[in-house]
Amino acid sequence: MTAGHAGAQATTRAFTLTAPAQAVETRIEVPTGGSTRIVFSSLRSTVPLARVELIDPAGRIAWHERGDALKLLPAEEAAHPERGDVYRLDEVRQATAGTWRLRFVPVAGRRGRIVGAYSLRPRFELLLPMSPVPMRAHERAVIEVLATDNGAPLSNVRAIRVWIEDAGGRRIVQGEARTGQRNERGILLSQQPEQLLALVTAPAPGRYRLKAAHDFGHGEIVSERELIVQ
């Protein structure tokens, strides 16, 4: 699934570093006018970490922390213990454009491998969760949309445009995801204010693109994913 507007789509990057008994670092390029969050996935390291630092484009240390304070699980308690200890790094919000550096300082004299990943994400996002119920041709279907601000669900968005495109980019189904949706028997489909639902009639069997769009006040954001109709 992709989410974003011009120049602000979420992107994910992985990195692998070999720590030769001294500090090593990976570079993170934050684009201009695009993503403003750096979100880190779980980090695995076969070398004990003394310290982790994040350095901003101006050369300032944005944050630093001791390795033992960041450790979630020792290797022997984690899946695939050969990959090392599990660490957690806090995300960065309102990241300025430029080159950031994530630096790892191993315990003195220790060597090993560090593997991790990070995502560059916009502040506001639209999420299109996969439904556990397959969409069947020409039947009534429910499409869920979630709006988030810095990863937290928003409960003050009342409606979001949704549509389904065919392989040629034609909009063949259009609708609106909103709160308070009820089924044909009048039963409320969700009581969660952050869960917006659209009721549509599924198209013929095939592969499509499901899209959603909303303007949070900083330009329209569009999210999309593949949709398979059986």
C-alpha positions in Angstrom: 0.0 0.0 0.0 1.2 3.5 -0.8 0.2 6.7 0.9 1.0 10.3 0.4 0.8 13.2 -2.0 3.2 14.7 -4.5 6.7 14.0 -3.2 5.5 12.6 0.2 4.9 8.9 -0.3 6.0 6.6 2.4 9.2 4.8 1.6 11.1 2.1 3.5 14.9 1.4 3.5 16.9 -1.4 5.0 20.5 -1.3 6.1 23.2 -3.7 7.1 26.4 -2.6 8.9 29.5 -4.4 10.0 30.9 -3.0 13.2 34.7 -3.5 13.3 35.1 -2.7 17.0 34.4 1.0 16.3 31.5 3.4 15.6 29.6 2.8 12.3 26.7 4.8 10.8 24.1 4.8 8.1 22.8 7.8 6.3 19.1 8.8 6.0 18.1 11.2 3.3 15.0 13.2 4.1 13.6 14.9 1.0 12.6 18.5 0.7 8.9 19.2 1.0 8.0 15.6 1.6 8.1 13.1 4.5 8.6 14.5 7.9 8.7 11.4 10.1 11.6 8.9 10.4 10.1 5.7 11.8 12.5 2.9 12.7 11.7 -0.8 12.6 13.1 -3.2 15.2 16.9 -3.4 15.1 19.0 -6.5 15.4 22.6 -6.5 16.4 25.1 -9.3 17.1 27.5 -6.8 18.7 26.5 -5.3 22.1 25.8 -1.6 21.6 27.2 0.9 24.1 25.4 3.9 22.5 23.2 4.9 19.6 23.1 8.5 18.3 21.0 10.3 15.7 22.7 13.3 14.1 20.7 15.9 12.2 21.7 17.6 8.9 23.3 20.5 10.8 25.6 18.1 12.6 23.8 18.3 15.9 23.0 15.2 18.0 19.2 15.0 17.8 19.1 12.3 20.4 21.3 9.7 22.0 20.7 6.7 24.3 22.6 3.9 26.0 22.4 0.6 24.2 21.0 -1.3 27.2 18.2 1.3 27.6 17.1 0.6 24.0 17.3 -3.2 24.1 14.0 -4.9 23.9 15.1 -8.6 24.0 18.4 -10.4 24.3 19.2 -12.7 21.4 18.4 -15.9 23.2 14.8 -14.8 23.9 14.1 -13.6 20.3 13.2 -15.4 17.1 16.3 -16.3 15.1 18.8 -15.7 17.9 21.6 -15.8 15.4 20.5 -12.3 14.3 21.4 -10.8 17.7 19.7 -8.7 20.4 16.6 -6.7 19.5 16.6 -2.9 20.0 13.9 -0.3 19.6 14.6 3.2 18.3 12.1 6.1 18.8 10.7 7.8 15.7 11.6 11.4 14.7 8.9 13.9 13.9 9.2 17.1 11.9 12.5 15.9 10.5 14.2 18.7 8.5 15.3 17.9 5.0 18.8 16.8 4.4 21.2 14.0 5.4 20.7 12.5 8.9 23.2 10.0 10.3 22.3 7.1 12.6 25.5 6.1 14.5 26.1 2.9 16.4 28.9 2.7 19.0 29.7 -0.9 20.0 31.0 -2.0 23.3 34.8 -1.5 23.3 36.6 -4.2 21.4 33.4 -6.0 20.2 32.6 -6.8 16.6 29.5 -7.9 14.9 26.7 -7.1 12.4 23.8 -4.6 12.7 20.6 -5.0 10.6 17.7 -2.6 10.6 15.2 -0.6 8.6 13.4 2.7 8.6 10.5 4.4 6.9 10.2 8.0 5.8 6.5 8.9 6.3 4.4 12.0 6.0 2.7 13.5 9.0 -0.8 12.7 7.7 -1.7 9.3 6.2 -4.6 7.4 4.9 -4.6 3.6 5.5 -6.6 1.0 3.6 -6.6 -2.1 5.7 -7.0 -5.5 4.0 -10.5 -7.0 4.7 -10.6 -10.5 6.2 -13.7 -11.1 4.0 -12.9 -11.4 0.2 -14.7 -9.0 -2.0 -17.1 -10.8 -4.3 -18.3 -9.6 -7.7 -21.5 -7.6 -7.8 -22.1 -8.0 -4.0 -22.3 -5.3 -1.4 -18.9 -4.7 0.2 -17.4 -2.6 3.0 -14.2 -0.6 2.5 -12.4 0.6 5.6 -10.3 3.7 5.7 -8.2 5.1 8.6 -6.8 8.6 8.8 -3.7 9.1 11.0 -1.7 12.0 12.4 1.9 11.1 13.2 0.7 7.5 13.3 -2.2 8.1 15.7 -5.7 7.5 14.5 -7.8 10.6 13.9 -11.4 10.6 15.2 -12.4 14.1 13.8 -12.4 13.2 10.1 -16.0 12.6 9.1 -15.8 11.5 5.4 -13.1 10.4 2.9 -13.5 9.9 -0.8 -12.9 6.3 -2.1 -13.0 4.8 -5.5 -12.0 1.7 -7.5 -10.0 2.0 -10.8 -9.6 -0.6 -13.5 -6.4 -1.4 -15.3 -6.9 1.5 -17.6 -7.2 4.0 -14.7 -11.0 4.5 -15.1 -13.0 5.0 -12.0 -15.6 2.3 -12.1 -16.9 2.5 -8.5 -17.0 5.6 -6.4 -18.1 6.2 -2.8 -17.5 7.9 0.5 -16.1 6.4 3.7 -17.7 7.9 6.7 -18.7 7.3 10.3 -22.2 6.1 11.3 -22.6 3.6 8.4 -25.3 1.0 8.8 -26.1 -2.2 7.0 -29.4 -2.9 5.2 -31.0 -3.9 8.5 -30.1 -0.6 10.1 -27.4 -2.0 12.4 -24.5 0.3 13.0 -21.4 -1.2 11.5 -18.8 0.4 13.8 -18.9 2.5 17.0 -15.3 3.5 16.7 -15.1 7.2 15.6 -11.7 6.7 13.9 -13.1 3.9 11.6 -14.6 5.2 8.4 -16.5 2.8 6.2 -17.7 3.0 2.6 -20.5 0.7 1.3 -20.1 -0.1 -2.4 -21.2 -2.7 -4.9 -18.2 -4.7 -6.0 -17.3 -4.7 -9.8 -16.8 -7.8 -12.0 -14.1 -10.3 -11.0 -10.5 -9.1 -11.6 -7.6 -7.0 -10.3 -8.2 -3.3 -9.5 -6.7 -0.4 -7.6 -8.5 0.8 -4.5 -7.9 4.5 -3.8 -8.8 7.0 -1.1 -8.2 10.8 -1.0 -8.5 13.5 1.6 -7.2 17.0 2.2 -6.0 17.6 5.7 -5.3 21.2 5.0 -1.9 20.8 3.5 -2.8 19.4 0.1 -4.6 16.3 -1.0 -3.3 12.9 0.2 -4.0 9.8 -1.8 -3.6 6.2 -0.6 -3.9 3.1 -2.8 -3.6 -0.6 -2.8 -4.3 -3.6 -5.0 -7.9 -5.0 -4.8 -8.8 -8.5 -6.0 -12.5 -9.2 -6.6 -13.5 -12.8 -6.8 
